[in-house]
Amino acid sequence: TSFDGLKLVGTYYQWAPGAVTELMFHGYRGSAERDLCGGVQRCFQLGHSALIVDQRASCHSDGNIISFGVNEHKDCLSWIDFAVNHFGPDVKLVLTGISMGASTVLMASGKPLPPNVVGVLADCGFSSAKEIIKKCAGDLKIPANLIYPFIKLGAKLFGHFDLEEYTPLEAMKTCKIPVIFFHGEDDAFVPCDMSRKVYAACQAPKRLVTVPKAGHGLVYVVDNDLYFNSVVEFFTENG
């Protein structure tokens, strides 16, 4: 149950009892099964279990409003508490997300976390709700600076949240756990420069992996070996 009373749903794929578990979060208007099926495959290759989450207002979880990570990162914190209580105090957790899910886990990583959380994997996340909304407005030939204040006001009036309350960029100033970033250099939806900006702000151990000719969310598909080996090398280097 979320902080504001929504029923949230996840599906658990166990590799082995006691294995590292990845808490995995999908993108905007996506679903866990669609967005994270490749991630579950990668988890099993690594000997990890996976708990894939339907974010609020998506698939089997309750809710009507998507908040670009503002409320979703609070849900991530609730899932961390759930995982520790369910799997035991010795479980090791990696926070994994793609697109808005990446921004969700990045925002969560800036908050105080239990020692169970040992790393973050952020694939093609955006730097802030404001920046991605204005970018998408521009793609639709809508004057971004003109429309954004109305979108922000609508979020407050109808969604009861502030789009600028917290951002992945802000979270990186207080993040203390290792973060590996992935992004396709040909991403036409979330520009690769957003990951570069968040990576530069990160104060924790970090690595940025970008892949030419990879579109949005397709780094794993375009260069599977690079993706897998980068994850192994980075988390091995960081214990």
C-alpha positions in Angstrom: 0.0 0.0 0.0 1.4 3.4 -1.0 1.8 6.4 1.3 -1.5 7.8 -0.1 -3.5 4.6 0.1 -3.1 3.0 -3.4 -2.7 -0.7 -3.9 0.5 -1.3 -5.7 1.3 -4.6 -7.5 4.5 -6.4 -8.3 5.6 -9.8 -9.6 8.5 -11.7 -8.1 10.8 -13.9 -10.2 13.2 -15.9 -7.9 16.6 -17.0 -9.2 17.5 -18.6 -5.9 16.8 -18.0 -2.2 19.1 -15.3 -0.8 20.1 -14.0 -4.2 20.5 -10.2 -4.8 17.1 -8.9 -5.7 16.5 -6.1 -8.2 13.5 -3.8 -7.7 12.6 -2.9 -11.2 10.5 0.1 -12.3 9.0 0.6 -15.8 8.5 3.8 -17.8 5.8 6.4 -18.5 2.5 4.7 -19.4 4.3 1.3 -19.6 3.9 -1.9 -17.6 6.3 -4.1 -15.8 5.9 -7.2 -18.0 6.4 -5.1 -21.2 9.2 -2.8 -20.2 11.2 -5.2 -18.0 11.1 -8.6 -19.6 14.6 -8.1 -20.9 15.6 -6.9 -17.5 14.4 -10.1 -15.9 16.4 -12.1 -18.4 19.5 -10.1 -17.5 18.8 -10.6 -13.8 18.8 -14.4 -14.3 22.1 -14.2 -16.3 23.6 -12.4 -13.3 22.2 -14.8 -10.7 19.8 -12.1 -9.4 16.1 -12.4 -8.5 13.7 -9.7 -9.8 10.7 -7.9 -8.3 9.1 -6.0 -11.2 6.7 -3.3 -10.2 3.6 -1.9 -11.9 3.9 1.8 -11.1 0.9 3.8 -9.8 -1.8 4.4 -12.5 -0.3 1.6 -14.6 -1.5 -2.0 -15.4 -2.5 -3.8 -12.1 -1.7 -1.0 -9.7 -4.2 1.6 -8.5 -4.2 5.3 -9.3 -5.2 7.6 -12.1 -2.3 10.1 -12.2 1.3 9.7 -13.2 3.6 12.2 -11.5 6.9 11.8 -13.4 8.7 10.3 -10.3 7.5 12.8 -7.7 5.1 10.3 -6.0 6.6 7.3 -7.7 9.9 7.6 -5.9 8.0 7.5 -2.6 6.5 4.3 -3.8 10.0 3.0 -4.5 10.9 3.7 -0.9 7.8 1.7 0.2 8.8 -1.2 -2.0 12.3 -1.2 -0.4 10.6 -1.5 3.0 8.4 -4.3 1.7 11.3 -6.2 0.3 13.4 -6.0 3.5 10.4 -7.1 5.6 9.4 -9.9 3.1 12.8 -11.3 2.1 14.6 -10.7 5.4 17.1 -8.2 6.9 20.1 -9.7 5.0 18.6 -9.2 1.5 20.7 -7.1 -0.9 18.7 -4.8 -3.2 19.5 -3.1 -6.5 17.2 -0.3 -7.7 16.6 -0.6 -11.4 14.5 1.5 -13.7 14.0 2.4 -17.4 12.9 5.8 -18.7 10.6 7.3 -16.0 11.4 4.3 -13.9 15.1 5.3 -14.0 14.2 8.7 -12.8 12.1 7.1 -10.1 15.0 5.1 -8.7 17.4 7.9 -9.0 15.1 10.1 -6.9 14.8 7.4 -4.3 18.5 6.9 -4.2 18.9 10.5 -2.8 16.8 9.7 0.2 18.1 7.9 3.4 18.1 4.2 2.6 18.7 1.0 4.5 22.1 -0.7 4.0 20.3 -3.4 2.1 20.3 -1.1 -1.0 23.7 -1.7 -2.6 23.3 -0.1 -6.1 21.3 1.7 -8.7 20.9 0.9 -12.5 19.3 3.9 -14.4 18.5 3.3 -18.1 17.6 6.4 -20.2 16.1 8.5 -17.3 15.3 12.2 -17.5 16.9 14.9 -15.5 13.7 16.5 -14.2 9.9 16.5 -14.8 10.1 20.1 -16.0 12.8 19.4 -18.6 11.2 16.3 -20.1 7.7 17.9 -20.2 9.1 21.0 -21.9 11.1 18.9 -24.4 8.0 16.8 -25.3 5.9 20.0 -25.7 8.5 21.3 -28.1 8.3 18.0 -30.1 4.6 18.7 -30.5 5.3 22.2 -31.7 3.7 23.6 -28.6 5.4 26.7 -27.0 7.0 25.0 -24.0 7.5 28.1 -21.9 3.9 29.1 -22.5 2.2 25.7 -21.7 4.4 24.5 -18.9 3.0 26.8 -16.1 -0.5 25.5 -16.9 0.7 21.9 -16.7 2.4 22.6 -13.4 -0.8 24.3 -12.1 -2.9 21.3 -13.3 -0.7 18.9 -11.4 -1.2 20.9 -8.2 -5.0 21.3 -8.7 -5.9 17.9 -9.9 -2.9 15.7 -8.9 -2.1 17.4 -5.6 1.6 17.3 -6.3 4.4 19.7 -7.3 6.2 18.8 -10.5 9.3 20.7 -9.1 9.2 19.2 -5.6 12.2 17.0 -6.3 14.3 15.9 -9.2 16.9 13.3 -10.2 19.5 16.1 -10.5 18.8 17.2 -6.9 18.9 13.5 -5.7 22.4 13.0 -7.0 23.8 15.5 -4.6 22.9 13.2 -1.7 23.1 9.8 -3.3 25.7 7.6 -1.5 25.3 4.3 -3.4 26.9 3.2 -6.7 25.0 4.2 -9.8 25.4 2.9 -13.4 23.7 4.9 -16.1 22.8 3.7 -19.6 21.5 5.7 -22.5 21.2 5.4 -26.2 22.9 8.2 -28.1 20.0 8.2 -30.7 17.3 8.5 -28.1 14.7 10.8 -29.6 12.4 10.8 -26.6 14.7 11.4 -23.6 17.9 13.0 -24.9 21.1 11.3 -24.0 22.4 14.6 -22.6 19.9 14.3 -19.7 21.8 11.2 -18.4 25.1 13.0 -19.0 23.8 15.9 -16.8 22.6 13.6 -14.0 25.8 11.6 -14.2 27.9 14.8 -13.8 25.9 15.7 -10.7 26.2 12.3 -9.1 28.5 12.3 -6.0 28.6 8.5 -5.5 30.7 5.9 -7.4 29.3 6.1 -11.0 29.6 5.0 -14.6 27.9 6.2 -17.7 27.5 3.9 -20.7 26.2 5.4 -23.9 25.6 3.4 -27.1 25.5 4.8 -30.7 22.5 4.1 -32.8 20.4 3.0 -29.8 17.0 4.6 -29.4 14.9 5.1 -26.3 15.1 2.1 -24.0 17.0 0.0 -26.6 20.6 -0.1 -25.3 20.1 -3.6 -24.0 18.8 -4.7 -27.4 21.4 -3.0 -29.5 24.5 -4.1 -27.5 23.5 -6.8 -25.1 27.1 -7.9 -24.4 28.2 -4.3 -23.5 25.2 -3.9 -21.3 25.8 -7.1 -19.4 29.5 -6.8 -19.1 29.3 -3.2 -17.9 26.9 -4.2 -15.1 29.2 -7.0 -14.0 32.3 -4.9 -14.1 30.8 -1.9 -12.3 29.1 -3.8 -9.4 32.2 -6.0 -9.0 34.4 -2.9 -8.7 32.0 -1.6 -6.1 31.7 -4.7 -4.0 
